[in-house]
Amino acid sequence: MLLTQTPIDQYVQVGSVNTRFWQAGQGKQTILLLHGAGGSAEFWYYNLPAMARKHRVIAIDMVGSGRSDKLSACYSLKFQAEFIRDFMNKLSIDSAVLVGHSMSGGAALQLALMAPERIDKLVLVGSFGLGREVTLSARLATLPFAVRSLQPAPSVMRPMLKQNVFDVDRIPQEWIDLRYPIFALPGRKEPLIQMARTNLCLRGVKESVYQPIVKNLSAITAPTLIIWGKQDRIIPIAHAHVAAEFLPNAEVPLFIDRCGHYPHLEYPDRFNQAVLEFVRN
């Protein structure tokens, strides 16, 4: 499913961060789409229109990513959660459904602990923050040579996607062409390295990052939908079981077969249907 028109870039000043976002739809319920580390609003290209038919939907370029400002900062989960909260304040969003992928799933969980009244429902998609295990490439990003290893070139887009998705041929070339200009932006690499070094070590996710979340999952009362690719090589499916066991209002998880770390990109129709049903119920 390809869109006939790319959403219009909008910008808002969130603290010191000039923040880019896409917005569509109207309705009483607001859905915030939060991409993973180094991503951008383009990762929700096939999701935003379907969800916007009945809801107000906003896809944010997180601080340090996409076309939002790239600060020199620690990029802790608390820092990222505060950015989400401040974005909501700026757009006068009292509460919303947060759809958090990967790193932003961890930030959404952090916000749920910090300010539970701001979250109507949670959707965790291959979420960070639920255990130590994470792919080797993410752990290697903590090393000094990592900055030199992330050189953008059009030819690396599909090879890079192979570790993230189950079948790279499912990803339309049109989406890769849309994403590449964001991938190649100057200054993209440094926040990624800062994010990795804040949250990871060579053994995986730092205990100081995931343990406070895992130990307090029972305090997060927002209804939560967990979506995971069965063949996720970035964050293992075992972390989904942690969330399902300890979040008191977790729905039965949706595990998608023949799917990697990007269920919303690999199986957008199934993903959209699951999220819309969850929001409606």
Secondary structure per residue as TSV (DSSP state, phi and psi in degrees):
chain	resnum	aa	ss	phi	psi
A	1	M	-	360.0	116.0
A	2	L	-	-109.9	145.7
A	3	L	-	-81.8	151.3
A	4	T	S	-85.5	-16.8
A	5	Q	S	-149.6	129.7
A	6	T	-	-72.5	135.7
A	7	P	-	-55.9	152.6
A	8	I	-	-78.0	132.8
A	9	D	-	-66.5	131.8
A	10	Q	E	-123.2	156.3
A	11	Y	E	-134.1	145.9
A	12	V	E	-143.8	147.1
A	13	Q	E	-87.8	112.4
A	14	V	E	-107.7	99.3
A	15	G	T	62.1	-122.7
A	16	S	T	-93.9	4.7
A	17	V	E	-103.4	114.5
A	18	N	E	-73.0	113.4
A	19	T	E	-113.8	124.4
A	20	R	E	-90.9	143.0
A	21	F	E	-152.6	159.9
A	22	W	E	-108.9	145.2
A	23	Q	E	-142.4	140.2
A	24	A	E	-155.4	155.5
A	25	G	-	82.9	167.1
A	26	Q	-	-137.9	160.6
A	27	G	S	151.2	167.9
A	28	K	S	-69.2	-30.2
A	29	Q	-	-95.8	129.8
A	30	T	E	-103.2	134.5
A	31	I	E	-115.7	123.8
A	32	L	E	-102.3	124.2
A	33	L	E	-101.1	118.7
A	34	L	E	-120.2	111.5
A	35	H	-	-75.2	169.7
A	36	G	-	-83.1	-175.7
A	37	A	T	-57.6	129.0
A	38	G	T	75.2	5.9
A	39	G	-	-86.2	-158.3
A	40	S	-	-168.4	175.8
A	41	A	G	-58.3	-25.8
A	42	E	G	-58.4	-24.0
A	43	F	G	-67.6	-14.9
A	44	W	G	-106.1	19.0
A	45	Y	T	-56.9	-35.7
A	46	Y	T	-97.0	4.1
A	47	N	T	-111.7	-40.7
A	48	L	H	-57.1	-46.6
A	49	P	H	-62.2	-41.9
A	50	A	H	-65.5	-41.5
A	51	M	H	-72.9	-26.3
A	52	A	T	-78.5	-4.8
A	53	R	T	-65.0	-28.8
A	54	K	T	-129.2	-2.9
A	55	H	S	-136.6	159.8
A	56	R	E	-81.4	123.4
A	57	V	E	-126.5	132.9
A	58	I	E	-130.7	124.5
A	59	A	E	-106.0	120.1
A	60	I	E	-101.5	139.4
A	61	D	-	-81.8	109.7
A	62	M	-	-62.2	156.8
A	63	V	T	-53.0	131.5
A	64	G	T	86.7	-0.7
A	65	S	S	-131.2	162.0
A	66	G	T	58.1	-132.5
A	67	R	T	-100.9	7.7
A	68	S	S	-75.8	160.3
A	69	D	-	-60.2	146.3
A	70	K	-	-111.0	94.5
A	71	L	-	-80.4	156.2
A	72	S	-	-87.9	107.0
A	73	A	S	-152.9	176.6
A	74	C	-	-81.3	-27.4
A	75	Y	-	57.1	39.1
A	76	S	-	-67.4	165.4
A	77	L	H	-63.0	-35.3
A	78	K	H	-63.8	-44.7
A	79	F	H	-59.0	-43.6
A	80	Q	H	-70.9	-37.6
A	81	A	H	-64.8	-39.7
A	82	E	H	-64.9	-35.3
A	83	F	H	-63.8	-43.7
A	84	I	H	-60.9	-46.4
A	85	R	H	-60.0	-44.1
A	86	D	H	-67.5	-34.9
A	87	F	H	-62.0	-45.1
A	88	M	H	-60.5	-42.7
A	89	N	H	-60.1	-44.1
A	90	K	H	-62.5	-36.2
A	91	L	T	-96.0	12.7
A	92	S	T	55.3	44.2
A	93	I	-	-100.4	107.2
A	94	D	-	-67.7	-44.1
A	95	S	-	-154.1	160.3
A	96	A	E	-157.8	166.4
A	97	V	E	-83.5	123.6
A	98	L	E	-102.1	122.1
A	99	V	E	-107.5	103.1
A	100	G	E	-110.3	122.2
A	101	H	E	-101.5	133.1
A	102	S	T	54.6	-119.6
A	103	M	H	-56.0	-39.5
A	104	S	H	-72.1	-19.5
A	105	G	H	-64.2	-42.1
A	106	G	H	-63.5	-39.8
A	107	A	H	-65.6	-38.4
A	108	A	H	-65.0	-40.2
A	109	L	H	-63.5	-40.1
A	110	Q	H	-62.7	-42.5
A	111	L	H	-65.5	-35.8
A	112	A	H	-63.0	-31.2
A	113	L	H	-79.7	-35.1
A	114	M	H	-77.4	-41.6
A	115	A	-	-145.3	72.2
A	116	P	G	-59.8	-25.1
A	117	E	G	-69.8	-13.4
A	118	R	G	-86.3	-6.7
A	119	I	E	-119.0	118.5
A	120	D	E	-79.0	-48.8
A	121	K	E	-148.1	159.4
A	122	L	E	-120.5	140.2
A	123	V	E	-123.8	117.6
A	124	L	E	-104.2	121.9
A	125	V	E	-119.4	107.0
A	126	G	S	49.3	49.4
A	127	S	-	-74.6	141.2
A	128	F	S	-77.2	159.9
A	129	G	S	93.9	10.1
A	130	L	S	-115.6	7.3
A	131	G	-	173.3	176.6
A	132	R	S	-79.3	-38.2
A	133	E	-	-66.0	134.9
A	134	V	-	-156.6	157.6
A	135	T	-	-57.6	150.5
A	136	L	H	-59.2	-39.0
A	137	S	H	-61.3	-35.3
A	138	A	H	-68.2	-39.4
A	139	R	H	-67.2	-36.8
A	140	L	H	-68.0	-20.2
A	141	A	T	-67.2	-10.3
A	142	T	T	-82.7	-9.6
A	143	L	S	-84.4	156.9
A	144	P	G	-59.7	-33.5
A	145	F	G	-79.9	-1.1
A	146	A	G	-62.3	-36.7
A	147	V	G	-58.2	-39.7
A	148	R	G	-73.3	-18.3
A	149	S	G	-86.3	-1.8
A	150	L	-	-113.7	61.5
A	151	Q	-	-90.5	119.2
A	152	P	-	-75.8	135.7
A	153	A	-	-156.9	143.1
A	154	P	G	-54.2	-34.0
A	155	S	G	-68.8	-17.3
A	156	V	G	-90.0	-7.0
A	157	M	H	-61.4	-54.6
A	158	R	H	-66.2	-45.2
A	159	P	H	-57.4	-38.5
A	160	M	H	-66.1	-36.5
A	161	L	H	-67.5	-22.2
A	162	K	T	-60.6	-33.2
A	163	Q	T	-79.9	-15.3
A	164	N	T	-96.5	-24.9
A	165	V	S	-121.9	161.2
A	166	F	S	-76.1	-44.2
A	167	D	-	-133.9	103.9
A	168	V	G	-64.3	-20.5
A	169	D	G	-70.9	-13.4
A	170	R	G	-75.5	-15.7
A	171	I	S	-88.9	116.7
A	172	P	-	-62.5	143.3
A	173	Q	H	-61.0	-31.8
A	174	E	H	-59.8	-37.8
A	175	W	H	-69.3	-40.9
A	176	I	H	-62.0	-40.2
A	177	D	H	-64.9	-34.2
A	178	L	H	-70.7	-38.5
A	179	R	H	-78.5	-32.8
A	180	Y	H	-56.7	-43.6
A	181	P	H	-58.2	-30.9
A	182	I	H	-73.0	-43.1
A	183	F	H	-59.3	-33.0
A	184	A	T	-93.0	5.1
A	185	L	-	-62.8	141.9
A	186	P	T	-61.3	145.2
A	187	G	T	79.8	5.4
A	188	R	-	-68.5	-34.3
A	189	K	H	-72.5	-39.8
A	190	E	H	-61.4	-46.9
A	191	P	H	-61.7	-33.3
A	192	L	H	-62.2	-43.1
A	193	I	H	-65.7	-42.1
A	194	Q	H	-63.0	-39.5
A	195	M	H	-63.8	-43.8
A	196	A	H	-63.5	-46.3
A	197	R	H	-70.4	-25.6
A	198	T	H	-73.3	-39.5
A	199	N	H	-106.1	-16.5
A	200	L	E	-125.8	162.1
A	201	C	E	-138.4	-177.7
A	202	L	T	-64.7	-22.5
A	203	R	T	-83.3	-14.8
A	204	G	E	135.5	-152.6
A	205	V	E	-67.8	135.0
A	206	K	-	-63.8	140.4
A	207	E	H	-58.2	-36.0
A	208	S	H	-66.4	-15.4
A	209	V	H	-91.5	-50.7
A	210	Y	H	-90.3	-28.0
A	211	Q	H	-63.0	-43.3
A	212	P	H	-60.9	-29.7
A	213	I	H	-76.1	-50.8
A	214	V	H	-60.8	-40.8
A	215	K	T	-67.7	-19.6
A	216	N	T	-115.2	14.6
A	217	L	G	-58.6	-32.9
A	218	S	G	-66.1	-16.8
A	219	A	G	-85.5	-9.6
A	220	I	-	-90.4	106.4
A	221	T	-	-97.6	-5.4
A	222	A	S	-62.2	137.0
A	223	P	-	-55.0	134.9
A	224	T	E	-133.3	131.7
A	225	L	E	-107.3	131.1
A	226	I	E	-110.7	124.1
A	227	I	E	-124.3	128.8
A	228	W	E	-145.1	141.8
A	229	G	E	-78.4	132.5
A	230	K	T	-63.2	-26.8
A	231	Q	T	-107.5	31.9
A	232	D	-	-65.2	118.0
A	233	R	S	-98.1	-3.6
A	234	I	S	-90.6	-53.7
A	235	I	S	-127.4	120.1
A	236	P	-	-66.6	153.1
A	237	I	T	-64.2	-19.2
A	238	A	H	-57.9	-29.6
A	239	H	H	-68.8	-29.2
A	240	A	H	-64.4	-37.2
A	241	H	H	-68.3	-32.6
A	242	V	H	-61.5	-48.2
A	243	A	H	-62.3	-43.5
A	244	A	H	-64.7	-33.9
A	245	E	H	-76.1	-37.9
A	246	F	H	-107.2	-16.8
A	247	L	-	-78.0	120.7
A	248	P	T	-66.3	-26.1
A	249	N	T	-118.9	37.8
A	250	A	B	-79.8	136.0
A	251	E	-	-73.6	166.4
A	252	V	-	-60.0	124.3
A	253	P	-	-61.7	149.9
A	254	L	E	-101.4	109.4
A	255	F	E	-103.9	119.7
A	256	I	E	-100.4	122.8
A	257	D	T	-77.4	154.5
A	258	R	T	55.4	43.4
A	259	C	-	-141.2	138.1
A	260	G	-	-98.7	-132.6
A	261	H	S	-85.2	-6.9
A	262	Y	-	-123.0	68.0
A	263	P	H	-57.1	-35.3
A	264	H	H	-71.2	-21.0
A	265	L	H	-98.2	-34.6
A	266	E	H	-80.1	-37.0
A	267	Y	S	-134.1	65.0
A	268	P	H	-61.3	-40.1
A	269	D	H	-63.2	-45.3
A	270	R	H	-66.7	-40.6
A	271	F	H	-62.1	-49.0
A	272	N	H	-60.5	-42.5
A	273	Q	H	-62.1	-43.7
A	274	A	H	-64.0	-44.0
A	275	V	H	-67.7	-43.0
A	276	L	H	-64.6	-39.8
A	277	E	H	-64.8	-39.7
A	278	F	H	-65.3	-42.6
A	279	V	H	-66.2	-38.2
A	280	R	H	-70.8	-36.3
A	281	N	-	-77.6	360.0
